[in-house]
Amino acid sequence: MDLWSLEPVALPAELDVLRRGVRAFLAEELSSGRIAPNCDQWLGGWDHAFSRRLGERGWIGMAFPAQYGGSAAGALARFVVTEELLAAGAPVAAHWIADRQSGPGLLRFGTEEQKQAFLPRIARGECFFAAGMSEPDTGSDLASVHTRGRQVDGGWRLTGTKVWVSGAHRTHAMIALARTEPRTADRHAGLTQFIVELPDPDVHIRPIRLLTGEHHFNEVVLDDVFVPDARVLGEPGSGWQQVTSELAMERSGPERILSTFPLLAVAADHLAENGERSGASRVGAVVGRMWALRQLSLAVAGRLEAGAAPAVEAAAVKDLGTRFESVVIDTVRLLSQVVPDLGSNRPLPRMLAEAILHSPGFTLRGGTNEILRGVVAKELGVR
Ligand SMILES: Cc1cc2nc3c(=O)[nH]c(=O)nc-3n(C[C@H](O)[C@H](O)[C@H](O)COP(=O)(O)OP(=O)(O)OC[C@H]3O[C@@H](n4cnc5c(N)ncnc54)[C@H](O)[C@@H]3O)c2cc1C
């Protein structure tokens, strides 16, 4: 792989109009108090009504064709919308997984009935999905999932435990990866993805709390839950190929750089208001680094727009981006001398506390940095 073959992308001028529209909408949402800015809102900012307002404007499901309720606007337009939402610290968690990976997965592998049943509702901001991949003994080594799918009359019965499942207590469905054939030498064979509609009396969802005490992710116990044949996603046995394409979607976006951007923006204002000029060069260095990463992330979106599957490039940019997100926190701590305080009504101490407490997850979620480096090393032929 030649990472530097990532071509620089200049956004077409018409996307400036889209960007201005999103900014104007967000300014109105913020000034009216309907939303409040925060860090890491694509994990923690759950707001059904806000998702619906985005859906009304065509800003969810931008990758879906019009026949399924999308705007078919493409990866670059979606990049512009998502980076504006993230930079503003808007509450986008409710629809994030459905828009980013479950919807595109349904579009690629789903039956016509599944597409009709879910995609228009996702695009309207009315149907949310969770990703059921990780298990207590299976995170990085996803092919070793223990959840089993057993074929029965008219469908399948799933048994097993998923962990760290973001949003499962509030979503309408979870796409679960399960082993449906005995394990053989080819450990990637015999896995299947299922659309488990929620809530279900045989699906037990328990909170796993973040360090802040917030409830965003869950343990999900599948207790012999029945899933009809109509809710198998793709071909039985093809789950590995499907889940890796889902992970490529999961890893490729600007959210891997911008989780702490609202903190940086608030801190820069704070330093300027207090006449703190001494830290200007450090802030400048952080912004410069962010801009370079943003260009890389944009180049990944450019590859997606061109129909490529830039999984390795996305892995490299995610590794660089998620480490940068913590550099932002360290820089703000150093320069602002503000005491982090989750309960503060001032944005800087509150955002700083929240960012610090969310930061352990940055380099874990969506595949840890060690695993991502393994992906890159393999491609380079050094592993
Ligand atoms: C905020 C957050 C949200 C999440 N949301 C979801 C979700 O919605 N759905 C979902 O399914 N999962 C979710 N996850 C789980 C996430 O995908 C896993 O935490 C991640 O894949 C790591 O798996 P693990 O926790 O089992 O750690 P392990 O795989 O046990 O890894 C532990 C450590 O060992 C290292 N390691 C493991 N294998 C290797 C190796 N081969 N080489 C080098 N180092 C290695 C890892 O890098 C890590 O540092 C979420 C996680 C977080 C933090």
The ligand as a Tripos MOL2 file, in Angstrom:
@<TRIPOS>MOLECULE
LIG
   53    58     1     0     0
SMALL
NO_CHARGES

@<TRIPOS>ATOM
      1 C1        -16.9440    3.7960   23.7050 C.3       1 LIG1
      2 C2        -17.0060    2.4190   23.0980 C.ar      1 LIG1
      3 C3        -18.1030    2.0500   22.3530 C.ar      1 LIG1
      4 C4        -18.1740    0.7640   21.7990 C.ar      1 LIG1
      5 N1        -19.2830    0.4290   21.0800 N.ar      1 LIG1
      6 C5        -19.3800   -0.8270   20.5780 C.ar      1 LIG1
      7 C6        -20.5720   -1.2210   19.8680 C.ar      1 LIG1
      8 O1        -21.4990   -0.4350   19.7060 O.2       1 LIG1
      9 N2        -20.6450   -2.4910   19.4140 N.ar      1 LIG1
     10 C7        -19.6250   -3.3970   19.5860 C.ar      1 LIG1
     11 O2        -19.7620   -4.5320   19.1390 O.2       1 LIG1
     12 N3        -18.4940   -3.0510   20.2760 N.ar      1 LIG1
     13 C8        -18.3550   -1.7900   20.7560 C.ar      1 LIG1
     14 N4        -17.2150   -1.4240   21.4390 N.ar      1 LIG1
     15 C9        -16.2020   -2.4540   21.6970 C.3       1 LIG1
     16 C10       -14.8860   -2.2490   20.9420 C.3       1 LIG1
     17 O3        -15.0490   -2.5270   19.5820 O.3       1 LIG1
     18 C11       -13.8600   -3.1710   21.6270 C.3       1 LIG1
     19 O4        -13.6160   -2.6440   22.9150 O.3       1 LIG1
     20 C12       -12.5690   -3.2740   20.8670 C.3       1 LIG1
     21 O5        -12.7500   -3.9060   19.6300 O.3       1 LIG1
     22 C13       -11.5060   -4.0410   21.6900 C.3       1 LIG1
     23 O6        -11.9830   -5.2730   22.1150 O.3       1 LIG1
     24 P1        -11.8730   -5.7000   23.6490 P.3       1 LIG1
     25 O7        -12.4640   -4.6080   24.4660 O.co2     1 LIG1
     26 O8        -12.4170   -7.0640   23.7910 O.co2     1 LIG1
     27 O9        -10.3060   -5.7110   23.9620 O.3       1 LIG1
     28 P2         -9.2900   -6.8730   23.6430 P.3       1 LIG1
     29 O10        -9.4910   -7.3780   22.2620 O.co2     1 LIG1
     30 O11        -9.3270   -7.8590   24.7550 O.co2     1 LIG1
     31 O12        -7.9250   -6.0860   23.6870 O.3       1 LIG1
     32 C14        -7.2940   -5.7000   24.9010 C.3       1 LIG1
     33 C15        -5.9690   -5.0520   24.5590 C.3       1 LIG1
     34 O13        -5.1130   -6.0080   23.8950 O.3       1 LIG1
     35 C16        -4.6960   -5.5020   22.6350 C.3       1 LIG1
     36 N5         -4.6550   -6.5760   21.6520 N.ar      1 LIG1
     37 C17        -5.6030   -7.5280   21.4380 C.ar      1 LIG1
     38 N6         -5.2500   -8.3250   20.4190 N.ar      1 LIG1
     39 C18        -4.0490   -7.8720   19.9810 C.ar      1 LIG1
     40 C19        -3.1720   -8.2660   18.9380 C.ar      1 LIG1
     41 N7         -3.4700   -9.3020   18.1270 N.pl3     1 LIG1
     42 N8         -2.0370   -7.5660   18.7630 N.ar      1 LIG1
     43 C20        -1.7370   -6.5080   19.5490 C.ar      1 LIG1
     44 N9         -2.5290   -6.0740   20.5650 N.ar      1 LIG1
     45 C21        -3.6620   -6.7530   20.7710 C.ar      1 LIG1
     46 C22        -5.7440   -4.4820   22.2480 C.3       1 LIG1
     47 O14        -5.2040   -3.5120   21.3540 O.3       1 LIG1
     48 C23        -6.1110   -3.8690   23.5950 C.3       1 LIG1
     49 O15        -5.1920   -2.8620   23.9490 O.3       1 LIG1
     50 C24       -17.1310   -0.1560   22.0000 C.ar      1 LIG1
     51 C25       -16.0070    0.2190   22.7560 C.ar      1 LIG1
     52 C26       -15.9460    1.4840   23.3080 C.ar      1 LIG1
     53 C27       -14.7340    1.8590   24.1360 C.3       1 LIG1
@<TRIPOS>BOND
     1     1     2 1
     2     2     3 ar
     3     2    52 ar
     4     3     4 ar
     5     4     5 ar
     6     4    50 ar
     7     5     6 ar
     8     6     7 ar
     9     6    13 1
    10     7     8 2
    11     7     9 ar
    12     9    10 ar
    13    10    11 2
    14    10    12 ar
    15    12    13 ar
    16    13    14 ar
    17    14    15 1
    18    14    50 ar
    19    15    16 1
    20    16    17 1
    21    16    18 1
    22    18    19 1
    23    18    20 1
    24    20    21 1
    25    20    22 1
    26    22    23 1
    27    23    24 1
    28    24    25 2
    29    24    26 1
    30    24    27 1
    31    27    28 1
    32    28    29 2
    33    28    30 1
    34    28    31 1
    35    31    32 1
    36    32    33 1
    37    33    34 1
    38    33    48 1
    39    34    35 1
    40    35    36 1
    41    35    46 1
    42    36    37 ar
    43    36    45 ar
    44    37    38 ar
    45    38    39 ar
    46    39    40 ar
    47    39    45 ar
    48    40    41 1
    49    40    42 ar
    50    42    43 ar
    51    43    44 ar
    52    44    45 ar
    53    46    47 1
    54    46    48 1
    55    48    49 1
    56    50    51 ar
    57    51    52 ar
    58    52    53 1
@<TRIPOS>SUBSTRUCTURE
     1 LIG1         1 GROUP 0 **** ****
